[in-house]
Amino acid sequence: MCLIAFALDCHPRYKLVVAANRDEFYQRPTRAAAFWPENPDILGGKDLLQGGTWMGITKTGRWAALTNYRDPGQNKHGAPSRGLLVHDYLAGEDAPDDFLERLVGTAQQYDGYNLLAGTSDSLYYFSNQKQPVCQVQPGIHGLSNSLLNVCWPKVYRSVWHLKNCLRNDVIQADQLFNIMADTQQAADHELPRTGLSQEWERLLSSVFIAGENYGTRSTSILLVAKDNHVQFWEKNFIYGNQDDADMVSYEFAIED
């Protein structure tokens, strides 16, 4: 996952509103979101190369999402899969803050990452970039490949549009998909400097990325209502083409 815009406890109807784009090389094998046959409580896509996921929710309301922290100069040879962290949280029973605290000790084994982990009632954040575990406060937040709420242009744009969307009494999935379909690239003077070439920084600066070999593979939408009713949609795109997409959707009530 490379961009997550989300609203926590700031809408009269919804506890949680999430709109997220996963950016990846087109050739990386992936399974579309579904309840996992090997663990039927987990709903989410699956990375078929390493076995992890970038975002998911369980029937009991545990949910997690991950983005990579972009710093190519610090990438480690043979580092463990970051997507397995999401899987391990969803498949476990630890409270989200306890789970994230346990990651502090192994943080430097991994390439850079940001991890959101929560339940239907609370949400916590941890980055292995020497950041402490913290509880996410109610409000509208954005997370890309830097730290939480670092205002890269794509983060600002998606959060601004999400804020406008929250003025509606009922939020429609199409409204959130439209937010995450924005292909406008940032001006060169607005680009972050993360160690990539300016050409790559420019390509990666849009909310929706459509490169030759790399781009937005999927958009995921998650709504958790005050009555614990969950709605989940995912669009999977073929080679970054928004006109060539398959969509899946799921609804369920969180189990006690």
C-alpha positions as CSV (number, residue, x, y, z in Angstrom):
1,M,0.0,0.0,0.0
2,C,1.4,3.3,-0.9
3,L,-1.3,5.9,-0.1
4,I,-3.9,5.7,2.6
5,A,-6.4,8.5,3.4
6,F,-8.6,7.7,6.3
7,A,-11.1,9.3,8.8
8,L,-11.4,8.0,12.3
9,D,-14.4,8.8,14.5
10,C,-15.3,12.1,12.8
11,H,-18.5,11.2,10.9
12,P,-22.0,10.8,12.5
13,R,-22.6,7.5,10.6
14,Y,-19.1,5.9,10.4
15,K,-16.4,4.9,12.9
16,L,-13.9,4.5,10.1
17,V,-13.5,5.5,6.5
18,V,-10.5,4.3,4.5
19,A,-9.5,4.8,0.9
20,A,-6.2,3.3,-0.1
21,N,-4.1,2.6,-3.2
22,R,-1.6,-0.2,-3.5
23,D,1.3,0.6,-5.9
24,E,3.4,-2.2,-7.1
25,F,5.2,-3.7,-10.1
26,Y,2.6,-5.1,-12.5
27,Q,4.3,-8.5,-12.7
28,R,4.2,-9.2,-9.0
29,P,1.6,-12.1,-8.5
30,T,-1.4,-11.0,-6.4
31,R,-4.7,-12.4,-5.4
32,A,-7.7,-10.1,-5.3
33,A,-9.4,-9.3,-2.0
34,A,-11.4,-12.3,-0.6
35,F,-11.9,-14.2,2.7
36,W,-8.7,-16.3,2.8
37,P,-9.4,-20.0,2.4
38,E,-6.5,-20.7,4.7
39,N,-7.8,-18.3,7.3
40,P,-11.5,-17.5,6.7
41,D,-11.6,-14.7,9.3
42,I,-9.3,-12.5,7.2
43,L,-10.7,-10.4,4.3
44,G,-8.0,-8.8,2.1
45,G,-5.9,-9.2,-1.0
46,K,-2.8,-11.4,-0.9
47,D,0.8,-11.0,-2.2
48,L,1.4,-14.4,-3.7
49,L,5.1,-13.9,-3.8
50,Q,5.7,-13.6,0.0
51,G,2.3,-14.5,1.4
52,G,1.5,-11.3,3.2
53,T,-1.0,-8.5,2.5
54,W,-1.1,-4.7,2.5
55,M,-4.5,-4.2,4.0
56,G,-7.2,-6.4,5.6
57,I,-9.9,-6.7,8.1
58,T,-11.3,-9.7,10.1
59,K,-14.8,-10.7,11.0
60,T,-14.1,-9.5,14.6
61,G,-13.1,-6.1,13.4
62,R,-9.3,-6.2,13.6
63,W,-7.9,-4.3,10.7
64,A,-4.4,-3.2,9.5
65,A,-2.8,-1.5,6.6
66,L,0.9,-1.0,5.7
67,T,2.9,1.3,3.5
68,N,6.6,1.2,2.7
69,Y,8.8,4.0,3.9
70,R,10.7,5.2,0.9
71,D,14.5,5.4,1.5
72,P,16.2,3.3,-1.1
73,G,19.6,3.9,0.5
74,Q,18.6,1.9,3.6
75,N,17.1,-1.2,1.9
76,K,18.5,-4.4,3.3
77,H,19.4,-7.5,1.3
78,G,17.2,-10.4,2.4
79,A,15.0,-8.4,4.7
80,P,11.8,-10.2,5.8
81,S,8.5,-9.4,4.2
82,R,6.7,-6.4,5.6
83,G,3.4,-7.7,4.4
84,L,3.6,-10.6,6.8
85,L,3.3,-8.1,9.6
86,V,-0.2,-7.3,8.5
87,H,-1.0,-11.0,8.2
88,D,0.4,-11.7,11.7
89,Y,-1.6,-9.0,13.3
90,L,-4.9,-10.0,11.6
91,A,-4.3,-13.7,12.4
92,G,-3.4,-13.1,16.0
93,E,-5.2,-12.0,19.2
94,D,-2.9,-9.4,20.7
95,A,-4.3,-6.0,21.3
96,P,-3.0,-3.6,18.6
97,D,-0.8,-1.6,20.8
98,D,0.8,-4.7,22.3
99,F,1.4,-6.1,18.9
100,L,3.1,-3.0,17.7
101,E,5.2,-2.7,20.8
102,R,6.5,-6.2,20.2
103,L,7.7,-5.0,16.8
104,V,10.0,-2.4,18.3
105,G,12.6,-5.0,19.1
106,T,12.8,-6.3,15.5
107,A,12.2,-3.0,13.7
108,Q,15.7,-2.7,12.2
109,Q,15.5,-6.2,10.6
110,Y,13.0,-4.8,8.0
111,D,13.1,-2.3,5.3
112,G,11.3,0.9,6.1
113,Y,7.6,0.6,6.8
114,N,4.5,2.2,8.4
115,L,1.9,0.0,10.1
116,L,-1.6,0.9,11.2
117,A,-3.2,-1.7,13.4
118,G,-6.6,-1.4,15.2
119,T,-10.0,-2.7,16.1
120,S,-13.4,-1.3,15.6
121,D,-12.8,0.9,18.6
122,S,-9.2,2.0,18.5
123,L,-6.3,2.5,16.1
124,Y,-2.5,2.6,16.6
125,Y,0.5,3.5,14.4
126,F,4.1,2.4,14.3
127,S,6.9,3.2,11.9
128,N,10.3,1.5,12.2
129,Q,11.9,4.8,11.4
130,K,12.7,5.3,15.1
131,Q,9.2,6.3,15.9
132,P,7.3,5.3,19.1
133,V,4.0,3.4,19.0
134,C,1.2,6.0,19.2
135,Q,-2.6,6.0,19.3
136,V,-4.1,7.6,16.3
137,Q,-6.5,10.4,17.4
138,P,-9.9,11.1,15.9
139,G,-9.7,13.1,12.7
140,I,-8.7,12.9,9.0
141,H,-5.3,11.4,8.3
142,G,-3.0,10.6,5.4
143,L,-0.1,8.2,5.1
144,S,2.1,7.5,2.1
145,N,5.7,6.5,1.9
146,S,6.9,8.9,4.6
147,L,5.6,9.2,8.2
148,L,1.9,9.6,9.2
149,N,0.5,13.0,8.1
150,V,3.7,14.2,6.4
151,C,2.1,16.5,3.8
152,W,3.4,15.2,0.5
153,P,1.2,16.7,-2.4
154,K,-0.6,13.4,-2.9
155,V,-1.4,13.1,0.8
156,Y,-2.7,16.7,0.9
157,R,-4.9,16.2,-2.2
158,S,-6.4,12.9,-1.0
159,V,-7.0,14.2,2.5
160,W,-8.6,17.4,1.3
161,H,-11.0,15.5,-1.0
162,L,-11.8,13.1,1.8
163,K,-12.6,16.0,4.1
164,N,-15.1,17.2,1.5
165,C,-16.6,13.8,1.0
166,L,-17.3,13.5,4.8
167,R,-19.8,16.3,4.5
168,N,-22.2,13.8,3.0
169,D,-24.6,12.0,5.4
170,V,-24.0,8.7,3.5
171,I,-20.7,8.0,1.9
172,Q,-20.7,6.2,-1.5
173,A,-17.9,4.0,-2.6
174,D,-17.7,5.8,-6.0
175,Q,-16.9,9.0,-4.2
176,L,-13.9,7.5,-2.6
177,F,-12.8,5.6,-5.7
178,N,-12.8,9.0,-7.5
179,I,-10.6,10.5,-4.9
180,M,-8.0,7.7,-5.4
181,A,-8.2,7.9,-9.2
182,D,-6.5,11.3,-9.3
183,T,-3.6,11.2,-11.8
184,Q,-2.3,14.8,-11.4
185,Q,1.4,14.9,-10.7
186,A,3.0,17.4,-8.4
187,A,5.1,20.3,-9.7
188,D,8.8,19.6,-9.6
189,H,9.4,22.1,-6.8
190,E,6.8,20.2,-4.7
191,L,8.4,16.7,-5.1
192,P,9.8,15.0,-2.0
193,R,13.5,14.1,-2.1
194,T,13.7,10.4,-1.0
195,G,16.8,9.3,-3.0
196,L,15.1,8.4,-6.3
197,S,15.6,10.2,-9.6
198,Q,13.4,13.2,-10.3
199,E,11.7,11.3,-13.0
200,W,10.6,8.6,-10.5
201,E,9.7,11.1,-7.9
202,R,7.4,12.8,-10.5
203,L,5.8,9.5,-11.5
204,L,5.2,8.5,-7.9
205,S,3.7,11.9,-6.9
206,S,0.2,11.3,-8.2
207,V,-2.5,9.7,-6.1
208,F,-3.1,7.1,-8.9
209,I,0.1,6.0,-10.6
210,A,0.2,4.7,-14.2
211,G,3.8,3.9,-15.2
212,E,5.0,1.6,-17.8
213,N,6.0,-1.3,-15.5
214,Y,4.9,0.0,-12.1
215,G,1.7,1.7,-10.9
216,T,-1.5,1.5,-8.9
217,R,-2.5,-2.2,-8.8
218,S,-5.6,-1.8,-6.7
219,T,-7.8,0.7,-4.7
220,S,-9.4,-0.5,-1.5
221,I,-12.3,1.1,0.3
222,L,-13.4,0.3,3.8
223,L,-16.3,1.7,5.7
224,V,-17.1,0.7,9.3
225,A,-20.4,2.1,10.5
226,K,-21.3,3.0,14.1
227,D,-23.4,-0.2,14.3
228,N,-20.3,-2.3,13.3
229,H,-21.6,-3.0,9.8
230,V,-18.6,-3.3,7.4
231,Q,-18.5,-2.6,3.7
232,F,-15.4,-3.4,1.7
233,W,-14.7,-2.8,-2.0
234,E,-11.6,-3.4,-4.1
235,K,-10.8,-2.5,-7.7
236,N,-7.9,-4.3,-9.3
237,F,-6.4,-2.5,-12.4
238,I,-4.7,-4.1,-15.4
239,Y,-1.4,-2.3,-16.0
240,G,-2.5,0.9,-14.4
241,N,-5.5,1.3,-16.8
242,Q,-8.5,2.7,-14.9
243,D,-10.8,1.6,-17.7
244,D,-9.7,-2.0,-17.3
245,A,-10.6,-3.0,-13.7
246,D,-12.3,-5.8,-11.8
247,M,-14.2,-5.0,-8.6
248,V,-15.1,-7.2,-5.7
249,S,-17.2,-6.2,-2.7
250,Y,-18.1,-7.6,0.7
251,E,-20.5,-6.8,3.6
252,F,-20.7,-8.2,7.0
253,A,-21.4,-7.4,10.7
254,I,-18.5,-7.5,13.1
255,E,-18.8,-10.5,15.4
256,D,-18.6,-10.1,19.1
